[in-house]
Amino acid sequence: MKKWIQLTCVIFFWLSGVIFYPANAKDNELPSLGDATSGFISLQQEKILGESWLRSLRRQVKTYHDPLTYSYLTSLVYRLAPNSELTERRLTLVIVDSPAMNAFAVPGGVMGINSGLFTHSGVEQEFASVIAHEIAHLSQRHYARSLERQQKTAPLALAGLLASVIIAATTGSDAGIAALAGTQALSIQAQLSYSRQNEQEADRVGIKTLYESDMDPKAMPAMFERMLRESRLYGNRPPEYLSTHPVTESRISDSMNRAAQFPAKEYAEDLEFHLIKNRVVLHFSETNNAAISHFKSLTGQEDSFHETANQYGLAISYNKAKKPDKAEKIIDSLLEQYPNRIIFIIAKADTLKKQGKVDKSINLLRKHLSRNPGNYALSWSLSDYLTQRNQIKDIGEAESLLLNLTRSYPNEPAIWYSLAELNGIAGNIVQLHRSRAEFFYLIGEIDDALLQLQQALKKSRGNTQITATIQQRIDNLYRAKKGVNF
């Protein structure tokens, strides 16, 4: 009930056009978002807006933290991005924990999806077409161009997008939010929707990006057709993605014609997509037994490619249901075919741990992490198992693993949260406060982050280098606090 009230209040204010201005801004006056050379909104100001928007999103909705899923999405995005028209390819990715179909791109290189997009996509090529389309919106700076026409409504329009994503993440799981979405969403739709010209341009650029990335350009119209079919099931309230990216018969036809201009060829389908998709299916299953029944019903009915993915789904369902013996037989069979596939290695380690063989699990993860240094999923799992074994020598190793991850994934709140826990166990109090500060900052709780940094500053007196670094971070956070916040 408390969550419903909080989200309702948040969305109400967003839909009402309420935003927060810098402390020194005059009434009804926004800060300058551009510079003399780049027009209304500079790339740097887009980045600042995007980071602030993302912090606010994380404060309002639950994100989906699964290193394997995140790694797959990152890999796909960075397969597409080099073949796009993006000039700034440093992207920040976020996965919203929602079964609803949605994807979004925010100025400053922020791109996100609902985890449900996996389950709404039939094959990887279709999933990739949505990502390519969102990358195209970023590369063409559609938000900046539309906001330039609207002049001083940049934060207002982004606040509207934030409301849209929150609605998409909660509609269907909370009747109160669903009712609010039904009555209020139309009032912000004009702010949210791209123009028809923007959509056509994103389709054209996205299709070209798919082809240049050795992916099927025809996947985009195929995904549009899938979306249109699904939209008819929703009646008068289509998924939020279709509210902001309307799909029509003419748009499907146009995208088909564009895709047909590229040479026809066979495209390989990546098994990893289907493995990740089944992780998401398990995540959203009502019960573990329901997931087991689902995957059992699929095994033996499809080609070997899908059979492998369904067997994996069944194995991780058994693991989650605390039936590791049954899971182990399946995983061992999969490892015979794919002995070094990380997603199967982690499933095997989980099976061993659930059988009480934590030492074997840790040794297996160490072995494969040595072959794949810095791997997110392996590092995360190994750190978790070392922490659970709770030996003095293990805590330092686990702490080091997570600290290394913060260098590669500095914008992932879950890593900082777990690192803070380990800092506390290890008695590293200054780093405990610093890690907590980064966690609070990334979820939009800047005041809490500043309190943690002040504590770290007090406890680090006498170490000039550390105090200077902490003070610089405090200054940075104060600037962020005074900037545009949603």
C-alpha positions as CSV (number, residue, x, y, z in Angstrom):
1,M,0.0,0.0,0.0
2,K,2.8,2.4,0.9
3,K,4.5,1.7,-2.4
4,W,1.3,2.4,-4.3
5,I,0.9,5.8,-2.5
6,Q,4.5,6.8,-3.2
7,L,4.3,5.9,-6.9
8,T,1.0,7.5,-7.3
9,C,2.3,10.8,-5.8
10,V,5.4,10.6,-8.0
11,I,3.5,10.0,-11.2
12,F,0.9,12.6,-10.3
13,F,3.5,15.3,-10.0
14,W,5.2,14.3,-13.2
15,L,2.0,14.3,-15.1
16,S,1.1,17.7,-13.6
17,G,4.4,19.1,-15.0
18,V,6.1,19.6,-11.7
19,I,9.9,19.6,-11.8
20,F,12.6,20.7,-9.5
21,Y,14.8,23.6,-10.5
22,P,18.3,24.6,-9.4
23,A,18.4,26.4,-6.1
24,N,19.5,29.7,-7.7
25,A,17.0,29.6,-10.6
26,K,14.5,32.4,-10.9
27,D,10.8,31.7,-10.9
28,N,9.7,30.2,-14.2
29,E,13.2,30.2,-15.6
30,L,15.3,27.2,-16.4
31,P,19.0,27.2,-16.4
32,S,20.8,27.4,-19.8
33,L,21.2,23.9,-21.3
34,G,23.3,24.8,-24.3
35,D,26.4,26.6,-25.3
36,A,27.4,29.1,-28.0
37,T,28.5,26.5,-30.5
38,S,26.1,23.5,-30.2
39,G,22.7,25.1,-30.2
40,F,20.0,24.6,-27.5
41,I,21.3,21.5,-25.8
42,S,25.0,20.5,-25.8
43,L,26.1,16.9,-25.7
44,Q,27.6,17.6,-22.2
45,Q,24.3,19.0,-21.0
46,E,22.5,16.0,-22.5
47,K,24.7,13.8,-20.4
48,I,24.0,15.7,-17.2
49,L,20.2,15.5,-17.9
50,G,20.4,11.8,-18.7
51,E,22.3,11.0,-15.5
52,S,19.9,12.9,-13.4
53,W,17.0,11.3,-15.1
54,L,18.4,7.8,-14.5
55,R,19.0,8.5,-10.8
56,S,15.4,9.5,-10.5
57,L,14.2,6.4,-12.4
58,R,16.1,4.1,-10.0
59,R,14.6,5.9,-7.1
60,Q,11.1,5.1,-8.3
61,V,11.1,1.7,-9.9
62,K,12.8,-1.6,-9.2
63,T,15.6,-2.5,-11.6
64,Y,16.5,-6.0,-12.7
65,H,20.0,-7.0,-11.4
66,D,21.2,-10.1,-13.1
67,P,24.8,-9.9,-14.3
68,L,24.3,-12.5,-17.0
69,T,21.4,-10.6,-18.5
70,Y,23.2,-7.3,-18.2
71,S,26.3,-8.7,-19.8
72,Y,24.3,-10.1,-22.7
73,L,22.5,-6.7,-23.2
74,T,25.8,-4.9,-23.0
75,S,27.4,-7.2,-25.6
76,L,24.4,-6.7,-28.0
77,V,24.4,-2.9,-27.6
78,Y,28.1,-2.7,-28.3
79,R,27.7,-5.0,-31.3
80,L,25.2,-2.5,-32.7
81,A,26.6,0.8,-31.6
82,P,29.9,0.8,-33.7
83,N,27.8,0.3,-36.8
84,S,25.3,3.0,-35.9
85,E,25.6,6.8,-36.5
86,L,26.3,7.5,-32.8
87,T,29.2,9.8,-32.3
88,E,29.3,9.4,-28.5
89,R,29.2,5.6,-27.9
90,R,29.6,5.6,-24.1
91,L,26.1,4.4,-23.1
92,T,24.6,3.7,-19.7
93,L,22.3,0.8,-19.7
94,V,19.5,0.0,-17.2
95,I,17.0,-2.9,-17.1
96,V,13.7,-2.3,-15.4
97,D,12.2,-5.2,-13.5
98,S,8.8,-5.4,-15.3
99,P,7.1,-7.9,-17.5
100,A,5.6,-5.2,-19.6
101,M,7.0,-4.5,-23.1
102,N,9.0,-1.2,-23.1
103,A,12.3,0.3,-24.2
104,F,13.5,3.9,-24.0
105,A,16.4,6.1,-24.8
106,V,17.2,9.3,-23.0
107,P,19.5,12.2,-24.0
108,G,23.0,11.7,-22.7
109,G,23.3,8.1,-23.8
110,V,21.0,6.4,-21.3
111,M,19.2,3.4,-22.8
112,G,16.9,1.0,-21.0
113,I,14.5,-1.8,-21.5
114,N,12.0,-3.6,-19.4
115,S,13.1,-7.2,-18.8
116,G,9.8,-8.2,-20.3
117,L,11.1,-7.1,-23.7
118,F,12.9,-10.5,-23.8
119,T,9.6,-12.4,-23.4
120,H,7.9,-10.3,-26.0
121,S,10.6,-11.0,-28.6
122,G,10.5,-14.2,-30.6
123,V,14.1,-14.3,-31.7
124,E,17.3,-12.3,-31.0
125,Q,17.0,-10.4,-34.3
126,E,13.6,-9.0,-33.3
127,F,15.0,-8.0,-29.8
128,A,18.0,-6.4,-31.5
129,S,15.7,-4.4,-33.8
130,V,14.2,-2.6,-30.8
131,I,17.7,-1.8,-29.5
132,A,18.8,-0.6,-32.9
133,H,15.8,1.7,-33.2
134,E,16.5,3.2,-29.8
135,I,20.2,3.7,-30.7
136,A,19.0,5.5,-33.8
137,H,16.9,7.9,-31.7
138,L,20.0,8.7,-29.7
139,S,22.3,9.1,-32.8
140,Q,19.9,11.4,-34.5
141,R,19.4,13.4,-31.2
142,H,15.7,13.3,-31.6
143,Y,15.0,14.5,-28.1
144,A,17.4,17.4,-28.4
145,R,15.9,18.4,-31.8
146,S,12.3,18.2,-30.5
147,L,13.2,20.0,-27.3
148,E,14.9,22.8,-29.2
149,R,11.6,23.5,-30.9
150,Q,9.9,23.4,-27.5
151,Q,12.6,25.7,-26.0
152,K,12.5,25.7,-22.2
153,T,10.5,22.5,-21.7
154,A,13.4,20.0,-21.7
155,P,13.2,18.8,-18.1
156,L,9.4,18.9,-18.4
157,A,9.4,16.6,-21.4
158,L,11.9,14.3,-19.7
159,A,9.8,14.3,-16.6
160,G,7.0,13.1,-18.8
161,L,9.1,10.3,-20.1
162,L,10.0,9.3,-16.6
163,A,6.3,9.1,-15.8
164,S,5.8,7.0,-18.9
165,V,8.5,4.5,-17.8
166,I,7.1,4.3,-14.3
167,I,3.6,3.7,-15.6
168,A,4.9,1.0,-18.0
169,A,6.8,-0.7,-15.1
170,T,3.8,-0.8,-12.8
171,T,0.8,-1.1,-15.0
172,G,-0.7,-4.5,-14.7
173,S,0.8,-5.2,-11.4
174,D,-0.9,-2.5,-9.4
175,A,-4.6,-1.6,-10.0
176,G,-4.2,1.9,-8.6
177,I,-1.3,2.7,-10.9
178,A,-3.2,1.1,-13.8
179,A,-6.2,3.3,-13.2
180,L,-4.0,6.4,-13.0
181,A,-2.3,5.4,-16.2
182,G,-5.6,5.0,-17.9
183,T,-6.9,8.4,-16.9
184,Q,-3.8,10.6,-17.1
185,A,-1.4,9.1,-19.7
186,L,-3.0,10.9,-22.6
187,S,-2.2,14.2,-21.0
188,I,1.5,13.7,-21.5
189,Q,1.4,11.7,-24.7
190,A,2.1,14.8,-26.8
191,Q,5.3,15.3,-24.9
192,L,6.3,11.6,-25.1
193,S,5.7,10.7,-28.7
194,Y,8.3,11.2,-31.3
195,S,7.1,12.8,-34.5
196,R,6.2,10.6,-37.4
197,Q,9.3,11.9,-39.2
198,N,11.5,11.0,-36.2
199,E,10.1,7.5,-36.1
200,Q,10.6,7.0,-39.8
201,E,14.2,8.2,-39.5
202,A,14.9,5.9,-36.5
203,D,13.4,3.0,-38.5
204,R,15.6,3.8,-41.5
205,V,18.8,4.3,-39.5
206,G,18.0,1.3,-37.2
207,I,17.5,-1.0,-40.2
208,K,20.8,0.1,-41.7
209,T,22.5,-0.5,-38.3
210,L,21.1,-4.1,-38.1
211,Y,22.5,-4.8,-41.6
212,E,25.9,-3.3,-40.9
213,S,26.0,-5.4,-37.7
214,D,25.3,-8.6,-39.7
215,M,21.8,-8.9,-38.3
216,D,18.6,-9.3,-40.3
217,P,17.1,-5.9,-41.4
218,K,13.8,-7.7,-41.9
219,A,13.6,-8.3,-38.2
220,M,12.4,-4.7,-37.6
221,P,9.2,-5.1,-39.6
222,A,8.7,-8.5,-38.2
223,M,8.9,-7.1,-34.7
224,F,6.5,-4.3,-35.6
225,E,4.1,-7.0,-36.8
226,R,4.5,-8.8,-33.5
227,M,3.8,-5.6,-31.6
228,L,0.7,-4.8,-33.7
229,R,-0.7,-8.2,-33.0
230,E,0.0,-7.8,-29.3
231,S,-1.5,-4.3,-29.2
232,R,-4.8,-5.7,-30.4
233,L,-4.9,-7.9,-27.3
234,Y,-4.6,-4.8,-25.1
235,G,-7.7,-3.1,-26.4
236,N,-7.9,0.6,-25.7
237,R,-4.8,0.7,-23.5
238,P,-1.8,-0.5,-25.6
239,P,1.7,-1.1,-24.0
240,E,3.5,2.1,-23.2
241,Y,6.1,1.5,-25.8
242,L,3.3,1.5,-28.5
243,S,1.9,4.7,-27.0
244,T,5.2,6.5,-27.6
245,H,6.3,4.6,-30.7
246,P,3.0,3.9,-32.5
247,V,3.0,1.0,-35.0
248,T,0.7,1.2,-38.0
249,E,0.1,-0.9,-41.1
250,S,1.7,1.8,-43.2
251,R,4.8,1.9,-40.9
252,I,5.2,-1.8,-41.2
253,S,4.9,-1.6,-44.9
254,D,7.4,1.2,-45.1
255,S,9.9,-0.7,-42.9
256,M,9.4,-3.8,-45.1
257,N,10.3,-1.8,-48.2
258,R,13.4,-0.3,-46.6
259,A,14.6,-3.8,-45.3
260,A,14.0,-5.3,-48.8
261,Q,16.6,-2.9,-50.2
262,F,19.4,-4.9,-48.5
263,P,20.7,-8.2,-50.0
264,A,18.9,-11.3,-48.7
265,K,21.0,-13.8,-46.7
266,E,20.9,-16.3,-43.8
267,Y,21.5,-14.9,-40.4
268,A,22.7,-16.9,-37.4
269,E,20.6,-16.9,-34.3
270,D,22.5,-16.6,-31.0
271,L,21.7,-19.3,-28.4
272,E,22.6,-16.8,-25.6
273,F,19.5,-14.7,-26.3
274,H,17.2,-17.7,-25.7
275,L,19.1,-18.8,-22.6
276,I,18.7,-15.3,-21.2
277,K,15.1,-15.2,-22.2
278,N,14.4,-18.3,-20.2
279,R,16.1,-16.7,-17.2
280,V,13.6,-13.9,-17.5
281,V,10.7,-16.4,-18.0
282,L,11.7,-18.1,-14.7
283,H,12.0,-14.7,-13.0
284,F,8.4,-13.8,-13.8
285,S,6.9,-17.3,-13.2
286,E,4.3,-17.4,-10.5
287,T,6.0,-20.3,-8.7
288,N,9.1,-22.4,-9.2
289,N,6.9,-25.5,-9.9
290,A,5.0,-23.5,-12.5
291,A,8.3,-22.8,-14.3
292,I,9.3,-26.5,-14.0
293,S,6.0,-27.5,-15.6
294,H,6.4,-24.9,-18.3
295,F,9.9,-26.0,-19.4
296,K,9.0,-29.7,-19.1
297,S,6.1,-29.1,-21.6
298,L,8.6,-27.6,-24.1
299,T,11.4,-30.1,-23.9
300,G,11.5,-32.6,-26.8
301,Q,9.1,-30.5,-28.9
302,E,11.4,-28.2,-30.7
303,D,14.7,-28.2,-32.7
304,S,18.0,-28.8,-30.9
305,F,18.7,-25.1,-30.7
306,H,15.6,-24.4,-28.7
307,E,15.8,-27.7,-26.9
308,T,19.1,-26.6,-25.4
309,A,17.6,-23.3,-24.2
310,N,14.5,-25.1,-22.7
311,Q,16.7,-27.7,-20.9
312,Y,18.6,-24.8,-19.4
313,G,15.4,-23.2,-18.3
314,L,14.3,-26.5,-16.7
315,A,17.7,-26.9,-14.9
316,I,17.7,-23.4,-13.4
317,S,14.1,-23.9,-12.4
318,Y,15.1,-27.1,-10.5
319,N,17.9,-25.1,-8.9
320,K,15.6,-22.4,-7.7
321,A,13.1,-25.0,-6.4
322,K,16.0,-26.5,-4.4
323,K,16.2,-29.7,-6.4
324,P,19.9,-29.5,-7.4
325,D,20.2,-33.2,-8.0
326,K,17.8,-33.0,-10.9
327,A,19.4,-29.8,-12.1
328,E,22.9,-31.3,-12.1
329,K,22.1,-34.1,-14.6
330,I,20.8,-31.5,-17.1
331,I,23.6,-29.0,-16.6
332,D,26.3,-31.8,-16.9
333,S,24.7,-32.8,-20.2
334,L,24.8,-29.2,-21.4
335,L,28.4,-28.8,-20.4
336,E,29.4,-31.8,-22.5
337,Q,28.2,-29.8,-25.5
338,Y,29.4,-26.4,-24.3
339,P,32.2,-27.0,-21.7
340,N,33.3,-23.3,-21.4
341,R,30.0,-21.5,-21.7
342,I,29.8,-19.1,-18.8
343,I,26.1,-19.3,-18.3
344,F,26.3,-23.1,-17.9
345,I,29.3,-22.8,-15.6
346,I,27.4,-20.5,-13.3
347,A,24.5,-22.9,-13.3
348,K,26.8,-25.8,-12.4
349,A,28.3,-23.7,-9.6
350,D,24.9,-22.9,-8.2
351,T,24.0,-26.6,-8.3
352,L,27.2,-27.5,-6.3
353,K,26.5,-24.8,-3.8
354,K,22.9,-26.0,-3.2
355,Q,24.3,-29.5,-2.6
356,G,26.6,-28.1,0.1
357,K,29.7,-28.4,-2.1
358,V,30.7,-24.7,-1.7
359,D,34.4,-25.4,-2.0
360,K,33.9,-27.2,-5.4
361,S,31.7,-24.3,-6.5
362,I,34.3,-21.7,-5.6
363,N,37.1,-23.7,-7.3
364,L,35.0,-24.0,-10.5
365,L,34.3,-20.3,-10.6
366,R,38.0,-19.4,-9.9
367,K,39.1,-21.6,-12.7
368,H,36.9,-20.0,-15.3
369,L,37.4,-16.5,-14.0
370,S,41.2,-17.0,-14.5
371,R,40.3,-17.7,-18.2
372,N,37.9,-14.8,-18.4
373,P,39.4,-12.0,-16.2
374,G,37.0,-9.4,-15.0
375,N,33.9,-11.2,-16.2
376,Y,30.9,-9.6,-14.5
377,A,28.8,-12.7,-13.9
378,L,31.7,-14.9,-12.8
379,S,33.1,-12.2,-10.5
380,W,29.7,-11.6,-8.9
381,S,29.0,-15.2,-8.3
382,L,32.4,-15.9,-6.9
383,S,32.2,-12.9,-4.6
384,D,28.8,-14.1,-3.3
385,Y,30.0,-17.6,-2.6
386,L,33.2,-16.5,-0.9
387,T,31.1,-14.2,1.3
388,Q,28.7,-17.1,2.2
389,R,31.7,-19.4,3.1
390,N,32.7,-16.5,5.4
391,Q,36.3,-17.3,6.0
392,I,38.6,-14.5,6.9
393,K,40.8,-15.0,3.8
394,D,37.7,-15.1,1.6
395,I,36.4,-11.7,2.5
396,G,39.4,-9.8,1.2
397,E,39.2,-11.7,-2.1
398,A,35.5,-11.1,-2.4
399,E,36.0,-7.4,-1.6
400,S,38.7,-7.1,-4.3
401,L,36.5,-8.8,-6.9
402,L,33.7,-6.3,-6.4
403,L,36.1,-3.3,-6.3
404,N,37.4,-4.4,-9.7
405,L,33.8,-4.6,-10.9
406,T,33.1,-1.0,-9.8
407,R,35.9,0.1,-12.2
408,S,34.3,-1.6,-15.2
409,Y,30.6,-1.0,-14.1
410,P,30.7,2.2,-12.0
411,N,27.0,2.9,-12.6
412,E,25.6,-0.3,-11.2
413,P,24.1,0.3,-7.7
414,A,24.0,-3.4,-6.7
415,I,27.7,-3.7,-7.0
416,W,28.3,-0.7,-4.6
417,Y,25.7,-2.0,-2.2
418,S,27.3,-5.4,-1.9
419,L,30.8,-3.9,-1.8
420,A,29.7,-1.7,1.2
421,E,28.5,-4.9,3.0
422,L,31.9,-6.5,2.5
423,N,33.7,-3.3,3.5
424,G,31.9,-3.5,6.8
425,I,32.7,-7.1,7.3
426,A,36.4,-6.4,6.6
427,G,36.4,-3.4,8.9
428,N,37.3,-1.0,6.1
429,I,35.1,1.8,7.5
430,V,36.2,4.6,5.3
431,Q,35.6,2.6,2.2
432,L,32.3,1.4,3.7
433,H,31.0,5.0,3.8
434,R,32.4,5.7,0.3
435,S,30.7,2.7,-1.2
436,R,27.4,3.5,0.5
437,A,27.7,7.0,-0.9
438,E,28.0,5.8,-4.4
439,F,25.0,3.5,-3.9
440,F,22.8,6.3,-2.6
441,Y,24.0,8.6,-5.3
442,L,23.1,6.2,-8.1
443,I,19.6,5.6,-6.7
444,G,19.0,9.4,-6.5
445,E,19.4,9.8,-2.7
446,I,22.0,12.6,-2.9
447,D,21.5,13.8,0.6
448,D,22.2,10.4,2.0
449,A,25.2,10.0,-0.2
450,L,26.6,13.3,1.1
451,L,26.1,12.2,4.7
452,Q,28.1,9.1,4.0
453,L,30.9,11.1,2.4
454,Q,31.0,13.4,5.4
455,Q,31.4,10.4,7.7
456,A,34.2,9.1,5.4
457,L,35.9,12.5,5.5
458,K,35.9,12.5,9.3
459,K,37.3,9.0,9.6
460,S,40.1,9.6,7.0
461,R,41.7,12.7,8.7
462,G,45.5,12.4,8.4
463,N,45.5,10.8,5.0
464,T,45.9,13.8,2.7
465,Q,45.4,11.9,-0.5
466,I,42.2,10.1,0.5
467,T,40.6,13.3,2.1
468,A,41.3,15.2,-1.0
469,T,39.6,12.5,-3.1
470,I,36.6,12.4,-0.8
471,Q,36.3,16.2,-0.7
472,Q,36.4,16.3,-4.5
473,R,33.5,13.8,-4.6
474,I,31.6,15.9,-2.1
475,D,32.0,18.9,-4.3
476,N,30.8,16.9,-7.4
477,L,27.7,15.7,-5.6
478,Y,26.8,19.2,-4.4
479,R,27.0,20.3,-8.0
480,A,24.7,17.4,-9.0
481,K,22.3,18.4,-6.3
482,K,22.1,22.0,-7.5
483,G,21.5,20.9,-11.1
484,V,18.3,19.9,-12.8
485,N,16.6,17.1,-10.8
486,F,13.5,15.2,-11.6
